[in-house]
Amino acid sequence: MTLGFFDQLTSKVDKKGRVSLPAAHRSVLADEDPDCVDNKSPKMILIHSKSHEHCARGYTVKAYKKIRKRISKMDFGPERDAVEKALIHAATMIQVDDNGRMILRKDIRERFDIGDNAVFVGSGDHLKIWDHDLYFDSLNDEGEGINPYIALNKKKGA
């Protein structure tokens, strides 16, 4: 069983949008890609719709299948349409090459202001892909914020 994605690791982005995916994150992708052989060239589903955070989100094949299954169980209507637009229409499959690199398309880099350095932030079942400076600036903006240990111990519904 994999622990999923964690840590925050930075990689250089070249002019063509190629970026090395950190080895720890490639391993998670490979573990959860049924078509991946010998941990080489795993796939990632990259969701590039805007959300409350200024980052793209990368899911394993297994995690993305769970998202699609939940969407398929939703009632048809405006809410389902909005979810499909955000999580299906704005998703693309990324193939990691044998050298551990992936390509972030120009439109995605521009949408999320990803410059010369991207930071891959592990978030359990997915990765958040941020511009390095924007990510660390956002951490500084939070100040003290929420104490994660207190939040973790709150009871649901309380």
C-alpha positions in Angstrom: 0.0 0.0 0.0 1.3 3.4 -0.9 1.3 6.4 1.5 0.3 8.6 -1.4 1.8 12.0 -2.2 3.6 14.0 0.5 6.5 16.5 0.7 7.1 19.7 -1.3 9.8 19.2 -4.0 11.0 21.7 -6.5 12.0 21.1 -10.1 13.3 23.3 -12.9 11.0 24.0 -15.8 12.7 24.4 -19.2 11.5 26.7 -22.0 9.6 23.8 -23.6 7.7 23.1 -20.4 9.6 19.9 -19.6 10.0 19.3 -15.9 11.4 16.4 -13.9 8.8 14.8 -11.7 10.4 14.0 -8.3 11.3 10.3 -7.9 9.1 9.9 -4.8 6.1 11.2 -6.7 6.8 9.1 -9.8 6.8 6.0 -7.6 3.3 6.8 -6.3 2.1 7.3 -9.9 3.6 4.0 -11.0 2.1 2.1 -8.1 -1.4 3.3 -9.0 -1.2 2.9 -12.8 -2.3 -0.6 -13.7 -0.6 -0.3 -17.2 2.8 0.8 -15.8 5.5 -1.8 -16.2 8.7 -1.8 -14.2 7.9 1.7 -12.7 8.6 3.3 -16.1 6.5 5.9 -17.8 3.6 6.1 -15.4 0.6 8.3 -16.3 -0.9 11.2 -14.4 -4.2 12.9 -14.9 -3.6 16.6 -14.6 -6.7 18.8 -13.8 -6.1 22.3 -14.9 -9.3 24.0 -13.9 -9.2 27.0 -11.6 -10.0 26.4 -8.0 -9.6 28.1 -4.6 -5.8 27.6 -5.0 -3.7 28.8 -7.8 -2.3 25.4 -8.9 -2.9 22.5 -11.2 -3.6 19.1 -9.6 -2.2 15.8 -10.7 -4.0 12.5 -9.8 -2.9 8.9 -10.1 -4.9 6.8 -12.6 -6.5 4.9 -9.7 -7.5 8.2 -7.8 -8.9 9.7 -11.0 -11.1 6.7 -11.7 -12.6 7.2 -8.2 -13.4 10.8 -9.1 -15.0 9.7 -12.4 -17.1 7.1 -10.6 -18.4 9.7 -8.1 -19.3 12.0 -11.0 -21.2 9.2 -12.8 -23.4 8.7 -9.7 -24.4 12.4 -9.6 -27.9 13.4 -10.8 -27.9 15.1 -14.2 -28.3 18.9 -14.0 -26.3 22.1 -13.5 -24.3 20.9 -10.6 -23.1 17.8 -12.4 -22.3 19.9 -15.5 -20.2 22.2 -13.4 -18.3 19.3 -11.9 -17.7 17.7 -15.3 -16.4 21.0 -16.7 -13.9 21.3 -13.8 -12.8 17.7 -13.4 -13.3 16.1 -16.8 -13.2 18.8 -19.5 -10.2 20.5 -17.9 -8.2 17.2 -17.4 -5.5 15.8 -19.5 -3.4 12.7 -19.3 0.3 13.2 -18.9 2.8 10.5 -19.7 6.0 10.6 -17.7 8.9 9.8 -20.0 11.7 7.2 -19.3 13.8 10.1 -17.9 11.1 11.0 -15.3 10.1 14.2 -17.1 6.7 15.4 -18.1 5.5 18.4 -20.2 3.4 21.1 -18.7 1.7 22.7 -21.7 2.2 26.4 -22.2 -1.5 27.2 -21.6 -1.4 25.4 -18.2 1.9 27.1 -17.2 0.3 30.5 -18.2 -3.0 29.8 -16.3 -1.1 29.1 -13.1 1.8 31.5 -13.6 4.3 28.7 -13.5 7.7 30.1 -14.3 11.2 28.6 -14.2 10.6 26.5 -11.1 7.6 24.3 -10.2 7.0 22.9 -6.8 5.2 19.6 -6.5 3.2 19.6 -3.2 2.0 16.2 -2.0 -1.6 16.3 -0.8 -2.4 12.6 -0.1 -4.3 11.4 -3.1 -3.0 14.1 -5.5 -0.2 16.5 -6.2 -0.6 20.2 -6.4 1.7 21.8 -9.0 2.5 25.5 -8.2 4.9 28.1 -9.3 7.7 27.9 -6.7 7.6 31.6 -5.7 3.8 31.8 -5.6 3.6 28.7 -3.4 6.0 29.9 -0.8 4.6 33.4 -0.9 1.1 31.9 -0.1 2.6 30.1 2.9 4.0 33.4 4.2 0.6 35.0 3.7 -1.1 32.5 5.9 0.7 33.5 9.0 -0.2 31.4 12.0 -3.5 30.3 10.5 -5.2 27.1 11.6 -3.4 24.8 14.0 -3.4 21.5 12.0 -3.3 19.3 15.1 -6.4 21.0 16.6 -8.2 20.8 13.3 -7.4 17.1 12.9 -8.8 16.3 16.4 -12.1 18.1 15.8 -15.1 15.7 15.7 -17.2 15.7 12.6 -20.5 17.5 13.0 -19.3 19.2 16.2 
